[in-house]
Amino acid sequence: MSYGNSLRARIAEPGTTPLIGVYDMYSASVAAGHYDAMFVSGFGFAASYYGLPDIGFIAWPDMLGFVQRLRGAFPRHHLLVDIDDGYVDPEVACHVVEGLERIGASGVILEDQKRPRRCGHADGKLVLPLAEYLEKLEMVLATRKDLVVVARTDATDEADILRRAEALAATDADVVLVDGVRSVEWIRRIREVVGRKPLLFNQIAGGKSPRLSLTELTELGIDVAIYSTPCLFAAHEAMDAALTELKLADGRLPATEEADQVGVAESTRLLAKNISRHHDVPTARQRVDA
């Protein structure tokens, strides 16, 4: 089964499928121990790779390179990739989709924002005319083979949200995402206009959407949930705390056995798994490390 069809089958299962946002290979290595589906977050990648906010700095070759490394390390995980607006041009969007499918991505999210773009939970978002976005979306849909395509709108006007959600649901896109949904009531309204089409909900700490459990999302008819930044924000908090403690300790590292902290051995074991996933029989070194 192709990666796209594998994710498509997973989405069709009962309940809400969670995808965890990863921003580099290390965060993906940690996430892989807990979940079998990852979301390649534009917010996280812009922060990690460029040290910049998610406002349109990502270059598509960089994103393809990252996804290629992810697929190499995680041959059996679902990988849903944020490609923003398809990097502006419809032909570029199609080229990126072809490349991602060859690499082994499971799916992509294509949004209807126009430049300058913003994080989906930020103020000041602008959207393309619906007809222009639908033309780009249809080109992408005609280009993909089995890749899952999520059609995303960033509309903020209430009437426009429903109009666009209904229009996206009428396409051959596999899933619809309305980003920045502000209430449970609006989830219900969007679910109604989308009909039987699978619906995706984006949860981000400090964002505009309510914090909901997978059980609650399932009850609301949500088929997919992406968690864009739990790894990124947890790393931010942990690094800041660790460096504050290091400064207070006059540069003396804590004993890992006393502080219950990750050390060289634990980190090496984590990363070694990214090699062993490709081999049915572990190497002698991996048997020793295990």
N, C-alpha and C positions, 0 to 999 in steps of 0.2 A: 504494500500500500504506500502511496506517495505521502510525503510530509503534509501536504495540503489536505488530502483526503483523511489522513489520520486525525488531524485537528478537527476537521469537519465532523467526523464521527464522534469525537469526544464532546463537541458542543451539542450534538444531538442527544446525548445521554441525559437522563433526568438530573435535575439540580443545576446549580450555577458553577461553571468551570472557572477556577481562579488561575490567573496568570500573574506571576510575580515580576515586578520591574527590576531589571538588572542594568548596571551602568558600566561594568568592566568585567574582565575575566575572573577576578577574585570574588566579586559579589555574586557572579553566576555560579561559581564553584560552591559557595555557601548555600545559595538558593536551591541548587540541584539536590542537596541532601534533604530538602523538605518538601519540594514540589516538583511535579514532572512537566510543568508548563511555565515558560518565561515570556515576559514582555520586554522587548528591547525598547526602552523608554527614550524618547527624544530629549526629555528634560534631563534625565540622568546622563545621557551620552554627551550632551552639550556641556554639562557641568564637569564631567570627568575628563573628556578628551580635549576640550578647549578652555575649560575654566571660565565659561561664559553662560549667561542665562539663555533660556530656550526661546529665542526670538528670531531664529532664522539663520544662524551661523553654520549649521551642519552642512558639510559637503558630501554629496552622495557616495563618492569613492571611499570616504572614511567609514561611512555606515556599512557599505558592502564588505569592507575589510574586517570590521568588527563581527559582523554576522558570520563570515566565513570562519573566523577563529572560534566563535561559539559553536558552530555546527561541528567543527573538528573535535572539540572537547566533549560535546554533549550530543552524540549521534542519535539518541532516542528521545530527547526532550522536544516538546512543542516550542516553536519560536515564532512569536507574533511580533512584527517589526513596525515601528512607527516611522513612516516616510513623510511625515508632515504634509505639505501640499504637493508632493511629488517633485519637489525641488523646482517649483514654478511651472516649467514648461511641460505640456502633455507628452511630447515625444521623449523628454528626459524621464518622466514618470514611467512610461512604458519600458524604456531601456533599463531602468532600475528594477522594475518588477521582473523582467526577464532574467537579469543577473541574480536577483535574490532567489528566484525559483531554481536556477541552476545550482546555486550554492547549497540549497536545502532549507530555505526559510519555509515555515508552515503557512504564514499569512502576512498581510500588510494592512495598515490603517492609512487611508487616504482622506485628508480633510478638505473642507471647502473654504479655508481661510485665504485671504489675499494679503500680500506684503504691505507693510511690515507685519509679520505674524506674531502671535503671542502664545504663551502657555494657555491651554484650554480653560484654566481656572483663573486667568488674569482678566483685568478690565481692559477695555479698549480694543477688543477683537473686531475685525472687519471680515466680511465674507464676500466671496465672489457672487456675481449673479448666478442664480440657480441653473440656468441653461448652460452657462459656461462650465460650471463644475460638473454637471451631468455629462457633458461632452467629454471632459477629461476622464471621468469615471468609466464611461462606456469604452473609451480607448483602452484603459487599463484592463477592463473585464475581457475585452476581445484579445488582449495580449496574453493574459495568464492562461495556464493550462489547468492545473489542479489547485493552485494557490488560493487560499482563503482570502477574500477581500472584504474588509470592513469599511463601509461608507460612513464617514463622520461629518456631522455638521457642527459648527461653532456659532450658529445663530443665537442671538440673545433676545430679539423681539419675540414676544410670546406667539403671535400669529405666524410669524415666519418659522419658528421652531417646528410647529405642527405641520405647516405646509411642506417644509423640507424633509422632515422625518417621513411623511407619507410618500413623498416623491422618491426618496432613497429606498424605501421598502418596495417600491414598484419596479426597481431595477433588478439585475441578476446578482447584485452584491449579496454575499452570504450573510452578513450581519450589519446592523445599523447601530451607530453610536451617536448620541446627542451629548456633547461634552458640556460640563459645567451645570448639570441639572441641579436645581436648588432645593427641591423638596420631594418627599414621597408622593405627594399629590401629582406633581409633574411627571414623575416616573410612570404613574398610572395612566396619565393622559397620553403620554408618548407610547406606552405599551398598546393602548387602544388604537391609535392611528397606524401603528406599524403592523398590526394584524398578527399573522403567524410567523413573520420574519424574526429570526433570532435577534435579540437585543443585548447590547453591551453597556456596562456601567463602569465608569472610571472613578476610582477612589484615590484621593491624594491628600495626605495630611495637610491641614490648613487650607484646603481647597473650598470651593463653594458648595459642594454636594454633601448631603448628610452621610454620617458614618453608619454603615449598615452591615450586619453579619451576612454570611452566605445563606443562612436559613431565611433571613428576612428578604434577601434579594430573590431567592427562589420563589418565595410566596408572592413577590411582586411581578413574577414572570421574567426575571432577568436570566439570560442564558449564559452570559460570560461576564466576569468581573476582572478588570485589570487593576493592579496595585502598582502605581507608577514609581513610587519613591521610598518604600519602606527600607530598602537596603541603603540607599544614599543617605537618607536622613539619620538612620541608626548609626552609620559610619561617621557622619559629621559629629553627632553627639558623643560617640565613644572616643573618637580621636581627640576631641576638645577636652574631654574629661581626663583621658590618659596623659595628655601633655600638661594639663594643669597640675595633676598629681606629680608628674616628673619634675616640674619646676619647683613645687613645694618641697620635694624630697631632695633638693639640691643635686638633681641629675642622677640619683641612684635608682636603678630599675627595681621594681618590686619582684619578689620571688614568685615565680609562676605558681608553685604549689600552694603558697600562702594566699595569693590574691585570686586564685581560680582564673588565671588568665591564659590565653593562648600563647604557646611558645613555639620554638623551632619545630619540634617533633609533630605537634598537632597540625601546624601549617603545612608541613611537608606531606603528611598523610592526606590532607585535604586535596592538595594539588596533584598528588600521585594518582588519585582516582581519575583525573582527566586523561591519563595515559591508559589506565587499565580498562576503561570502558570499551576500548577497541579490541581487547584481547579476551578470548574465552579462557585461555590458560595464563595465569599470572606468571610474571618473570620471577627468577630467584630473588632478586632484590625486593620485589613487591611482597613475596612470601615472608621474607625476613621482617620487612616493615610492618606487615599485618600482625 
